[in-house]
Amino acid sequence: MTTQRIRVWFRKSERLRYISHLDVLRAWERALRRAELPLAYSQGFTPHPKLAFGSPLPMGFSSEGEVMDVTLDDRIEVPEFVRRLGEQTTEDLAVVRAEEIAPTAPAPQASMLWADYRLSLPVPPEEAAARVKQFTALASLAWREERGERVREYDLRAACSWLRSKATEGGTEFEMRLRADQDLTARPEALVTALFPELTPPLITRVGIVLDEPSPARDLWRRVGQYQ
């Protein structure tokens, strides 16, 4: 029996922003079963499809680039997989793209590096650009978050790979790339608070996830000592 893993990138629309990660998992399980795909199942008293997701999307966020690995017991062409699964989903929770990956590849959550976000705020573009420039010019920014009894302290500036803004109708749109690895997940709300303490974004969209995927060119550079 051949084992195959297909990495699926999918959309979670604004209409589903208050649906939990567990509800999303169940929705995909039902869709995969209805599509009659050759799913691989876990062992034990309650077998379930072998699915692996990236870091759970926070409640209230929408997304254009969530990731899910699906393990199959028999091979299927990726376009056929997408077609059959697409017939069982809606535009609110839909496949964006899919690709076959090695069965031994790390799970998405274990290989996450960064997450990209987009949000809009009712601030003048000139003021937004000035505050973005001030933030990106910082060498570091000590940050403290308290959630119940849990306290996190980290360098918010180092946790932001890039930040940019552009004018939109009624305000400014921000795009950012934040750290999202096994050691630290920085949230866009923290960056908003650092820039505009008085504001709360009405909607945050996770645009995509950056995974630590194999790169022959990067590995070569590392071996010759030119890439750190």
Disulfide bonds with the S-S distance in Angstrom:
none
